[in-house]
Amino acid sequence: MEKSCGLVVFNKNNILLLKYSNNKEQGEGGHWDFPKGHVEPNETEIETALRELEEETGINQVELVDNFRHSINYTFFRKSKPIPKEVVFFLASTVEKEVRLSHEHIDYAWLSFEEAIAKLTYENARNILKKTIPYIKNH
């Protein structure tokens, strides 16, 4: 099973989404999701999430929100072979607004909760975002 970790990042009441560049298996246009990436050897889940955030956005000043760790599981296909995957998400706030996109992405947006729900490509990502509501309201 492949494993990735990522962050749902918010600045006040805006959520950061990244548009991943398309590839043959995803079709045209790419997809909107949270910053995330593969776990490297000897790296914790949180270390992975923080490293990926900085690599993908340039953001490195975040405050992790306690007790938020949710994962999703799905299967994707690589060269017609099914690959099971787990993605673990954490929640973090930031005061940073400037984003420097990596080569993996073609766009980004800081969106209200409602706009982010509408923009996210996958239902499992929308479900993760919905789980952040009580944490963001109490932060």
DSSP file (Angstrom, degrees, kcal/mol; ACC not computed):
  #  RESIDUE AA STRUCTURE BP1 BP2  ACC     N-H-->O    O-->H-N    N-H-->O    O-->H-N    TCO  KAPPA ALPHA  PHI   PSI    X-CA   Y-CA   Z-CA
    1    1 A M              0   0    0      0, 0.0    84,-0.2     0, 0.0     2,-0.2   0.000 360.0 360.0 360.0 132.1    0.0    0.0    0.0
    2    2 A E  E     -a   85   0A   0     82,-2.4    84,-2.3    36,-0.0     2,-0.4  -0.557 360.0-156.5 -79.6 150.7    1.3    3.4   -0.9
    3    3 A K  E     +a   86   0A   0     82,-0.2    36,-1.9    -2,-0.2     2,-0.3  -0.995  15.5 172.2-135.3 134.3    1.1    6.1    1.8
    4    4 A S  E     -aB  87  38A   0     82,-2.4    84,-2.4    -2,-0.4     2,-0.3  -0.897  13.6-154.2-129.3 161.9    1.0    9.9    1.6
    5    5 A C  E     +aB  88  37A   0     32,-2.5    32,-1.9    -2,-0.3     2,-0.3  -0.984  19.2 163.3-136.7 149.5    0.4   12.6    4.2
    6    6 A G  E     -aB  89  36A   0     82,-2.7    84,-2.1    -2,-0.3     2,-0.4  -0.895  26.6-115.1-153.4-178.4   -0.9   16.1    3.8
    7    7 A L  E     -a   90   0A   0     28,-1.9     2,-0.7    -2,-0.3    84,-0.2  -0.977   7.8-145.1-130.4 138.8   -2.3   19.2    5.4
    8    8 A V  E     -a   91   0A   0     82,-2.8    84,-2.4    -2,-0.4     2,-0.4  -0.937  36.1-162.9 -92.4 115.8   -5.6   21.0    5.2
    9    9 A V  E     -a   92   0A   0     -2,-0.7     7,-2.5     7,-0.4     2,-0.4  -0.872  11.2-175.4-110.8 132.7   -4.3   24.6    5.6
   10   10 A F  E     -aC  93  15A   0     82,-2.3    84,-2.0    -2,-0.4     2,-0.5  -0.957  17.6-162.9-128.3 149.6   -6.4   27.6    6.6
   11   11 A N  E >  S- C   0  14A   0      3,-2.4     3,-2.1    -2,-0.4     2,-0.5  -0.957  76.6 -47.9-128.2 107.5   -5.7   31.3    7.0
   12   12 A K  T 3  S-     0   0    0     -2,-0.5    82,-0.0     1,-0.3    83,-0.0  -0.546 126.9 -22.4  58.6-114.3   -8.4   32.9    9.0
   13   13 A N  T 3  S+     0   0    0     -2,-0.5   100,-0.5    -3,-0.1     2,-0.4   0.199 116.9 101.5-109.4  18.0  -11.5   31.4    7.3
   14   14 A N  E <   -C   11   0A   0     -3,-2.1    -3,-2.4    98,-0.1     2,-0.4  -0.841  58.1-147.7-106.6 141.4   -9.9   30.6    3.9
   15   15 A I  E     -CD  10 111A   0     96,-3.6    96,-2.7    -2,-0.4     2,-0.5  -0.846  14.9-128.6-106.3 138.3   -8.8   27.1    2.9
   16   16 A L  E     + D   0 110A   0     -7,-2.5    -7,-0.4    -2,-0.4     2,-0.4  -0.764  28.5 179.3 -89.5 124.9   -5.8   26.5    0.6
   17   17 A L  E     - D   0 109A   0     92,-2.5    92,-2.1    -2,-0.5     2,-0.4  -0.950  12.3-153.2-121.1 147.1   -6.4   24.2   -2.4
   18   18 A L  E     -ED  33 108A   0     15,-3.2    15,-2.5    -2,-0.4     2,-0.7  -0.924  12.0-136.8-116.5 143.3   -3.9   23.3   -5.1
   19   19 A K  E     -ED  32 107A   0     88,-3.0    87,-2.8    -2,-0.4    88,-0.9  -0.895  22.5-146.9 -99.8 114.7   -4.6   22.3   -8.6
   20   20 A Y  E     -ED  31 105A   0     11,-3.1    11,-1.0    -2,-0.7    85,-0.2  -0.573  24.1-106.7 -79.3 138.9   -2.5   19.3   -9.6
   21   21 A S        -     0   0    0     83,-2.5     9,-0.1    -2,-0.3    -1,-0.1  -0.317  42.1-105.4 -65.3 150.7   -1.3   19.1  -13.2
   22   22 A N        -     0   0    0      8,-0.1     2,-0.3    -3,-0.1     6,-0.1  -0.307  34.4-172.3 -76.5 158.5   -3.1   16.5  -15.2
   23   23 A N    >>  -     0   0    0      4,-0.4     4,-1.3     5,-0.0     3,-1.0  -0.894  43.2 -90.7-138.7 174.1   -1.7   13.2  -16.3
   24   24 A K  T 34 S+     0   0    0     -2,-0.3     3,-0.3     1,-0.3     4,-0.1   0.846 123.2  50.0 -55.9 -37.8   -3.0   10.6  -18.7
   25   25 A E  T 34 S+     0   0    0      1,-0.2    -1,-0.3     2,-0.1    52,-0.1   0.729 112.2  46.4 -78.6 -20.8   -4.8    8.6  -16.0
   26   26 A Q  T <4 S-     0   0    0     -3,-1.0    -1,-0.2     1,-0.3    -2,-0.2   0.575 102.9-138.5 -95.4 -10.7   -6.6   11.6  -14.5
   27   27 A G    ><  -     0   0    0     -4,-1.3     3,-0.7    -3,-0.3    -4,-0.4  -0.377  47.6 -15.7  83.6-167.4   -7.7   13.0  -17.9
   28   28 A E  T 3  S+     0   0    0      1,-0.2    -5,-0.0    -6,-0.1    -4,-0.0  -0.329 118.3  18.9 -72.8 148.6   -7.7   16.7  -18.9
   29   29 A G  T 3  S-     0   0    0     -7,-0.1    -1,-0.2    -2,-0.1    -2,-0.1   0.243  92.1-118.5  88.1 -13.4   -7.4   19.6  -16.5
   30   30 A G    <   -     0   0    0     -3,-0.7     2,-0.3    -7,-0.2    -9,-0.2  -0.247  35.7 -86.4  72.5-166.9   -5.9   18.0  -13.4
   31   31 A H  E     -E   20   0A   0    -11,-1.0   -11,-3.1   -10,-0.1     2,-0.4  -0.974  22.7-118.8-144.7 156.4   -7.7   18.0  -10.1
   32   32 A W  E     +E   19   0A   0     87,-0.3    89,-1.8    -2,-0.3    90,-0.5  -0.824  49.7 133.7 -98.0 132.1   -8.1   20.3   -7.0
   33   33 A D  E     -E   18   0A   0    -15,-2.5   -15,-3.2    -2,-0.4     3,-0.0  -0.890  52.7 -76.0-158.6-175.7   -6.9   18.9   -3.7
   34   34 A F        -     0   0    0     -2,-0.3     2,-0.2   -17,-0.2   -26,-0.1  -0.532  59.6 -84.0 -89.0 159.6   -4.9   19.6   -0.5
   35   35 A P  S    S+     0   0    0      0, 0.0   -28,-1.9     0, 0.0     2,-0.3  -0.471  71.0 139.9 -62.3 131.0   -1.1   19.7   -0.3
   36   36 A K  E     +B    6   0A   0    -30,-0.2     2,-0.3    -2,-0.2   -30,-0.2  -0.983  20.9 168.6-165.1 165.0    0.2   16.2    0.2
   37   37 A G  E     -B    5   0A   0    -32,-1.9   -32,-2.5    -2,-0.3    15,-0.1  -0.987  39.7 -56.9-173.8 175.6    2.9   13.7   -0.9
   38   38 A H  E     -B    4   0A   0     -2,-0.3     2,-0.3   -34,-0.2   -34,-0.3  -0.300  49.8-114.0 -69.1 143.2    4.6   10.4   -0.3
   39   39 A V        -     0   0    0    -36,-1.9   -36,-0.2    -2,-0.0    -1,-0.1  -0.599  31.3-145.2 -73.0 131.8    6.2    9.4    3.0
   40   40 A E    >   -     0   0    0     -2,-0.3     3,-1.4     4,-0.2     8,-0.1  -0.636  35.5 -74.8 -95.6 159.0   10.0    9.1    2.7
   41   41 A P  T 3  S+     0   0    0      0, 0.0    -1,-0.1     0, 0.0     3,-0.1  -0.202 116.8   8.7 -53.9 140.1   12.0    6.5    4.7
   42   42 A N  T 3  S+     0   0    0      1,-0.2     2,-0.4    -3,-0.1    -2,-0.0   0.725 100.3 126.7  61.6  25.9   12.5    7.4    8.4
   43   43 A E    <   -     0   0    0     -3,-1.4    -1,-0.2     4,-0.0     2,-0.1  -0.926  55.4-132.4-114.8 136.9   10.0   10.2    8.2
   44   44 A T     >  -     0   0    0     -2,-0.4     4,-2.3     1,-0.1    -4,-0.2  -0.343  29.1-106.9 -78.1 167.9    7.0   10.6   10.5
   45   45 A E  H  > S+     0   0    0      1,-0.2     4,-2.4     2,-0.2     5,-0.1   0.924 121.6  46.8 -60.1 -45.0    3.5   11.4    9.1
   46   46 A I  H  > S+     0   0    0      2,-0.2     4,-2.6     1,-0.2     5,-0.2   0.902 109.8  53.1 -67.1 -40.5    3.7   15.0   10.4
   47   47 A E  H  > S+     0   0    0      1,-0.2     4,-2.6     2,-0.2     5,-0.2   0.912 110.2  49.1 -59.2 -41.9    7.2   15.5    9.0
   48   48 A T  H  X S+     0   0    0     -4,-2.3     4,-2.9     2,-0.2     5,-0.2   0.949 111.2  48.5 -61.2 -49.4    6.0   14.3    5.6
   49   49 A A  H  X S+     0   0    0     -4,-2.4     4,-2.1     1,-0.2    -2,-0.2   0.911 114.6  45.0 -59.9 -44.3    3.0   16.7    5.7
   50   50 A L  H  X S+     0   0    0     -4,-2.6     4,-2.1     2,-0.2    -1,-0.2   0.901 114.0  49.1 -67.9 -41.4    5.1   19.7    6.6
   51   51 A R  H  X S+     0   0    0     -4,-2.6     4,-2.8    -5,-0.2     5,-0.2   0.934 112.2  48.2 -63.0 -46.1    7.8   18.9    4.1
   52   52 A E  H  X S+     0   0    0     -4,-2.9     4,-2.8    -5,-0.2     5,-0.2   0.898 108.8  54.0 -63.4 -40.1    5.3   18.5    1.3
   53   53 A L  H  X>S+     0   0    0     -4,-2.1     4,-2.1    -5,-0.2     6,-0.7   0.947 112.6  43.3 -58.4 -48.2    3.6   21.7    2.2
   54   54 A E  H  X5S+     0   0    0     -4,-2.1     4,-1.8     4,-0.2    -2,-0.2   0.917 115.9  47.8 -66.0 -42.3    6.8   23.6    2.0
   55   55 A E  H  <5S+     0   0    0     -4,-2.8    -1,-0.2     1,-0.2    -2,-0.2   0.892 119.6  38.6 -63.5 -39.0    7.9   21.9   -1.2
   56   56 A E  H  <5S+     0   0    0     -4,-2.8    46,-1.2    -5,-0.2    -1,-0.2   0.716 136.9  11.3 -87.8 -21.6    4.6   22.4   -2.9
   57   57 A T  H  <5S-     0   0    0     -4,-2.1    43,-3.6    -5,-0.2    -3,-0.2   0.567  87.4-120.6-132.2 -17.2    3.7   25.9   -1.7
   58   58 A G     << +     0   0    0     -4,-1.8     2,-0.4    -5,-0.6    -4,-0.2   0.377  68.3 136.1  82.6  -4.9    6.7   27.5    0.0
   59   59 A I        +     0   0    0     -6,-0.7    -1,-0.3     1,-0.1    -2,-0.2  -0.640  13.3 152.0 -80.3 126.5    4.7   27.9    3.2
   60   60 A N        +     0   0    0     -2,-0.4     2,-0.9    -3,-0.1    -1,-0.1   0.376  47.4  87.1-133.7   0.6    6.6   26.9    6.3
   61   61 A Q        +     0   0    0      2,-0.0    34,-0.6     0, 0.0    35,-0.5  -0.817  58.9 141.0-104.7  94.2    5.1   28.9    9.1
   62   62 A V  E     -F   94   0A   0     -2,-0.9     2,-0.5    32,-0.2    32,-0.2  -0.930  44.3-144.6-132.3 156.1    2.2   26.8   10.3
   63   63 A E  E     -F   93   0A   0     30,-2.6    30,-2.4    -2,-0.3     2,-0.1  -0.974  25.8-134.7-119.4 114.7    0.6   25.9   13.6
   64   64 A L  E     -F   92   0A   0     -2,-0.5     2,-0.5    28,-0.2    28,-0.3  -0.436  15.9-127.6 -69.0 140.7   -0.7   22.4   13.8
   65   65 A V  E >   -     0   0A   0     26,-3.0     3,-1.1    -2,-0.1    26,-0.4  -0.798  31.7-113.8 -90.2 125.3   -4.2   21.9   15.2
   66   66 A D  E 3  S+     0   0A   0     -2,-0.5     3,-0.1     1,-0.2    -1,-0.1  -0.197  88.1  10.8 -60.8 146.1   -4.2   19.4   18.0
   67   67 A N  E 3  S+     0   0A   0      1,-0.2     2,-0.7    23,-0.0    -1,-0.2   0.646  87.0 126.0  65.2  20.8   -6.1   16.1   17.7
   68   68 A F  E <   +     0   0A   0     -3,-1.1    23,-0.5    23,-0.2     2,-0.3  -0.925  19.6 136.5-110.6 109.8   -6.9   16.3   14.0
   69   69 A R  E     +F   90   0A   0     -2,-0.7     2,-0.4    21,-0.2    21,-0.2  -0.843  18.4 161.4-150.0 109.5   -5.7   13.2   12.1
   70   70 A H  E     -F   89   0A   0     19,-2.0    19,-3.6    -2,-0.3     2,-0.3  -0.976  16.6-160.0-130.9 145.2   -8.0   11.7    9.5
   71   71 A S  E     -F   88   0A   0     -2,-0.4     2,-0.3    17,-0.3    17,-0.2  -0.891   5.6-156.7-125.8 156.9   -7.2    9.3    6.7
   72   72 A I  E     -F   87   0A   0     15,-2.3    15,-2.5    -2,-0.3     2,-0.4  -0.934   8.1-155.6-124.5 152.1   -8.7    8.3    3.4
   73   73 A N  E     +F   86   0A   0     -2,-0.3     2,-0.3    13,-0.2    13,-0.2  -0.988  24.4 145.9-128.5 138.9   -8.2    5.1    1.5
   74   74 A Y  E     -F   85   0A   0     11,-2.2    11,-3.0    -2,-0.4     2,-0.4  -0.958  39.0-116.8-157.5 173.3   -8.7    4.5   -2.2
   75   75 A T  E     +F   84   0A   0     -2,-0.3     2,-0.3     9,-0.2    -2,-0.0  -0.974  27.6 179.7-120.4 133.2   -7.3    2.6   -5.1
   76   76 A F  E     -F   83   0A   0      7,-2.3     7,-3.5    -2,-0.4     2,-0.5  -0.806  25.5-115.5-123.4 171.1   -5.8    4.2   -8.2
   77   77 A F  E     -F   82   0A   0     -2,-0.3     2,-0.5     5,-0.2   -52,-0.1  -0.917  21.9-176.4-115.6 132.2   -4.4    2.6  -11.3
   78   78 A R  E >  S-F   81   0A   0      3,-2.5     3,-1.7    -2,-0.5    -2,-0.0  -0.983  83.8 -16.2-124.3 117.3   -0.8    2.8  -12.5
   79   79 A K  T 3  S-     0   0    0     -2,-0.5    -1,-0.1     1,-0.3    -2,-0.0   0.912 128.9 -55.5  52.6  45.4   -0.1    1.1  -15.9
   80   80 A S  T 3  S+     0   0    0      1,-0.2    -1,-0.3    -3,-0.0    -3,-0.0   0.498 113.8 120.4  68.3   6.9   -3.5   -0.6  -15.5
   81   81 A K  E <   - F   0  78A   0     -3,-1.7    -3,-2.5     2,-0.0     2,-0.2  -0.882  66.6-122.1-102.7 129.3   -2.5   -2.1  -12.2
   82   82 A P  E     - F   0  77A   0      0, 0.0    -5,-0.2     0, 0.0    -7,-0.0  -0.503  27.2-168.0 -71.1 133.6   -4.6   -1.3   -9.1
   83   83 A I  E     - F   0  76A   0     -7,-3.5    -7,-2.3    -2,-0.2     2,-0.2  -0.975  13.5-141.1-123.5 115.7   -2.6    0.4   -6.3
   84   84 A P  E     - F   0  75A   0      0, 0.0   -82,-2.4     0, 0.0     2,-0.4  -0.537  26.0-171.5 -74.3 144.0   -4.2    0.8   -2.8
   85   85 A K  E     -aF   2  74A   0    -11,-3.0   -11,-2.2   -84,-0.2     2,-0.4  -0.996  19.8-161.3-141.4 142.4   -3.4    4.0   -1.1
   86   86 A E  E     -aF   3  73A   0    -84,-2.3   -82,-2.4    -2,-0.4     2,-0.5  -0.980   8.8-168.5-117.5 135.0   -3.8    5.7    2.3
   87   87 A V  E     -aF   4  72A   0    -15,-2.5   -15,-2.3    -2,-0.4     2,-0.5  -0.989   6.3-158.2-124.7 122.6   -3.6    9.5    2.7
   88   88 A V  E     -aF   5  71A   0    -84,-2.4   -82,-2.7    -2,-0.5     2,-0.4  -0.854  10.4-159.5-101.2 130.0   -3.3   10.9    6.2
   89   89 A F  E     -aF   6  70A   0    -19,-3.6   -19,-2.0    -2,-0.5     2,-0.3  -0.897   9.6-173.1-115.0 141.3   -4.4   14.5    6.7
   90   90 A F  E     -aF   7  69A   0    -84,-2.1   -82,-2.8    -2,-0.4     2,-0.4  -0.738  22.4-123.8-116.5 170.2   -3.5   16.9    9.5
   91   91 A L  E     +a    8   0A   0    -23,-0.5   -26,-3.0   -26,-0.4     2,-0.3  -0.953  31.4 169.6-121.1 136.8   -4.9   20.4   10.0
   92   92 A A  E     -aF   9  64A   0    -84,-2.4   -82,-2.3    -2,-0.4     2,-0.3  -0.999  22.8-143.2-147.3 147.2   -2.8   23.6   10.3
   93   93 A S  E     -aF  10  63A   0    -30,-2.4   -30,-2.6    -2,-0.3     2,-0.3  -0.763  20.6-175.4-103.4 156.4   -3.3   27.3   10.4
   94   94 A T  E     - F   0  62A   0    -84,-2.0   -82,-0.2    -2,-0.3   -32,-0.2  -0.986  32.0-151.2-146.2 154.6   -0.9   29.8    8.8
   95   95 A V  S    S+     0   0    0    -34,-0.6     2,-0.1    -2,-0.3   -33,-0.1   0.509  73.3 102.8 -97.5  -9.7   -0.5   33.6    8.6
   96   96 A E        +     0   0    0    -35,-0.5    -2,-0.1     1,-0.1   -37,-0.1  -0.463  38.2 169.6 -73.8 143.7    1.2   33.2    5.2
   97   97 A K        +     0   0    0     -2,-0.1     2,-0.3    13,-0.0    -1,-0.1   0.556  49.1  95.1-123.0 -24.6   -0.8   34.0    2.1
   98   98 A E        -     0   0    0    -40,-0.1     2,-0.4     2,-0.0    -2,-0.0  -0.543  57.0-163.9 -75.4 134.1    1.8   34.0   -0.6
   99   99 A V        -     0   0    0     -2,-0.3     2,-0.6   -41,-0.1   -41,-0.2  -0.972  14.0-163.5-122.1 131.4    2.2   30.6   -2.4
  100  100 A R        -     0   0    0    -43,-3.6   -41,-0.1    -2,-0.4     2,-0.1  -0.930  26.2-141.6-110.9 104.3    5.1   29.5   -4.6
  101  101 A L        -     0   0    0     -2,-0.6   -44,-0.2     1,-0.1   -45,-0.1  -0.347   6.6-133.5 -70.7 143.4    3.8   26.6   -6.6
  102  102 A S    >   -     0   0    0    -46,-1.2     3,-1.5     1,-0.1   -46,-0.1  -0.298  35.7 -95.1 -80.4 175.0    6.0   23.6   -7.3
  103  103 A H  T 3  S+     0   0    0      1,-0.3    -1,-0.1    -2,-0.1   -82,-0.1   0.667 120.5  69.5 -65.5 -16.0    6.3   22.0  -10.8
  104  104 A E  T 3  S+     0   0    0    -84,-0.1   -83,-2.5     2,-0.0     2,-0.3   0.626  96.5  60.5 -76.8 -12.8    3.6   19.6   -9.7
  105  105 A H  E <   -D   20   0A   0     -3,-1.5   -85,-0.2   -85,-0.2     3,-0.1  -0.832  50.9-170.5-124.1 154.2    0.8   22.2   -9.7
  106  106 A I  E    S+     0   0A   0    -87,-2.8     2,-0.3     1,-0.3   -86,-0.1   0.475  74.3   1.4-118.5  -7.9   -0.7   24.6  -12.1
  107  107 A D  E     -D   19   0A   0    -88,-0.9   -88,-3.0     2,-0.0    -1,-0.3  -0.983  53.8-160.3-167.1 166.6   -2.8   26.8   -9.8
  108  108 A Y  E     -D   18   0A   0     -2,-0.3     2,-0.3   -90,-0.2   -90,-0.2  -0.964   6.6-166.5-149.0 164.6   -3.8   27.5   -6.2
  109  109 A A  E     -D   17   0A   0    -92,-2.1   -92,-2.5    -2,-0.3     2,-0.6  -0.969  21.2-143.8-155.6 139.9   -6.7   29.2   -4.4
  110  110 A W  E     +D   16   0A   0     -2,-0.3     2,-0.3   -94,-0.2   -94,-0.2  -0.941  42.9 176.6 -97.1 116.5   -7.5   30.5   -1.0
  111  111 A L  E     -D   15   0A   0    -96,-2.7   -96,-3.6    -2,-0.6    -2,-0.0  -0.876  34.2-106.7-127.7 152.3  -11.2   29.8   -0.7
  112  112 A S     >  -     0   0    0     -2,-0.3     4,-2.9   -98,-0.2     5,-0.2  -0.266  47.4-100.4 -62.9 164.2  -14.1   30.1    1.7
  113  113 A F  H  > S+     0   0    0   -100,-0.5     4,-2.5     1,-0.2     5,-0.2   0.926 124.8  47.6 -54.0 -47.9  -15.3   26.8    3.2
  114  114 A E  H  > S+     0   0    0      1,-0.2     4,-1.8     2,-0.2    -1,-0.2   0.899 113.0  47.9 -64.1 -41.7  -18.2   26.7    0.8
  115  115 A E  H  > S+     0   0    0      2,-0.2     4,-2.0     1,-0.2    -1,-0.2   0.894 111.6  50.9 -65.6 -39.4  -16.1   27.6   -2.3
  116  116 A A  H  X S+     0   0    0     -4,-2.9     4,-2.5     2,-0.2    -2,-0.2   0.910 107.5  52.6 -65.6 -41.9  -13.5   24.9   -1.3
  117  117 A I  H  < S+     0   0    0     -4,-2.5    -1,-0.2    -5,-0.2    -2,-0.2   0.916 113.5  44.8 -57.8 -42.5  -16.2   22.3   -0.9
  118  118 A A  H  < S+     0   0    0     -4,-1.8    -1,-0.2    -5,-0.2    -2,-0.2   0.835 115.8  46.7 -71.0 -32.6  -17.5   23.1   -4.4
  119  119 A K  H  < S+     0   0    0     -4,-2.0   -87,-0.3    -5,-0.1    -2,-0.2   0.814  83.7 102.5 -83.7 -32.1  -13.9   23.2   -5.9
  120  120 A L     <  -     0   0    0     -4,-2.5   -87,-0.2    -5,-0.1     6,-0.0  -0.263  62.6-148.6 -56.4 136.2  -12.5   20.0   -4.5
  121  121 A T  S    S+     0   0    0    -89,-1.8     2,-0.3     1,-0.0    -1,-0.1   0.883  72.7  55.7 -75.8 -39.7  -12.5   17.3   -7.2
  122  122 A Y  S  > S-     0   0    0    -90,-0.5     4,-1.7     1,-0.1     3,-0.5  -0.765  70.1-138.4-108.8 142.6  -13.0   14.2   -5.0
  123  123 A E  H  > S+     0   0    0     -2,-0.3     4,-2.4     1,-0.2     5,-0.2   0.860 104.2  59.0 -61.0 -38.9  -15.7   13.4   -2.5
  124  124 A N  H  > S+     0   0    0      1,-0.2     4,-1.7     2,-0.2    -1,-0.2   0.854 105.8  49.7 -63.8 -32.1  -13.2   11.9    0.0
  125  125 A A  H  > S+     0   0    0     -3,-0.5     4,-2.4     2,-0.2    -1,-0.2   0.892 108.7  52.2 -70.3 -39.7  -11.4   15.3    0.1
  126  126 A R  H  X S+     0   0    0     -4,-1.7     4,-2.2     1,-0.2    -2,-0.2   0.898 108.0  52.6 -61.1 -39.0  -14.7   17.1    0.7
  127  127 A N  H  X S+     0   0    0     -4,-2.4     4,-1.3     2,-0.2    -1,-0.2   0.894 108.3  49.8 -64.4 -40.0  -15.4   14.7    3.6
  128  128 A I  H  X S+     0   0    0     -4,-1.7     4,-0.6     1,-0.2     3,-0.4   0.935 110.2  50.9 -62.2 -45.7  -12.0   15.5    5.1
  129  129 A L  H >< S+     0   0    0     -4,-2.4     3,-1.4     1,-0.2     4,-0.5   0.899 106.1  54.7 -60.6 -41.0  -12.7   19.2    4.8
  130  130 A K  H >< S+     0   0    0     -4,-2.2     3,-1.0     1,-0.3    -1,-0.2   0.836 101.5  59.5 -61.4 -32.2  -16.1   18.8    6.5
  131  131 A K  H 3< S+     0   0    0     -4,-1.3     4,-0.4    -3,-0.4    -1,-0.3   0.668  95.9  63.8 -71.1 -15.5  -14.3   17.2    9.5
  132  132 A T  T XX S+     0   0    0     -3,-1.4     4,-2.7    -4,-0.6     3,-0.5   0.681  76.1  93.2 -80.3 -16.9  -12.3   20.3   10.0
  133  133 A I  H <> S+     0   0    0     -3,-1.0     4,-2.4    -4,-0.5     5,-0.2   0.882  87.2  41.3 -49.3 -56.8  -15.3   22.5   10.8
  134  134 A P  H 3> S+     0   0    0      0, 0.0     4,-1.3     0, 0.0    -1,-0.3   0.845 116.5  51.1 -64.5 -29.0  -15.3   22.2   14.6
  135  135 A Y  H <4 S+     0   0    0     -3,-0.5     4,-0.4    -4,-0.4    -2,-0.2   0.913 112.1  44.7 -71.6 -43.1  -11.5   22.5   14.8
  136  136 A I  H >< S+     0   0    0     -4,-2.7     3,-1.1     1,-0.2    -1,-0.2   0.905 111.6  53.3 -68.4 -40.8  -11.4   25.7   12.7
  137  137 A K  H 3< S+     0   0    0     -4,-2.4    -1,-0.2    -5,-0.3    -2,-0.2   0.837 112.5  45.0 -63.6 -31.6  -14.3   27.3   14.6
  138  138 A N  T 3<        0   0    0     -4,-1.3    -1,-0.3    -5,-0.2    -2,-0.2   0.444 360.0 360.0 -90.6  -0.3  -12.5   26.7   17.9
  139  139 A H    <         0   0    0     -3,-1.1    -1,-0.2    -4,-0.4    -2,-0.1   0.464 360.0 360.0 -89.1 360.0   -9.1   27.8   16.7
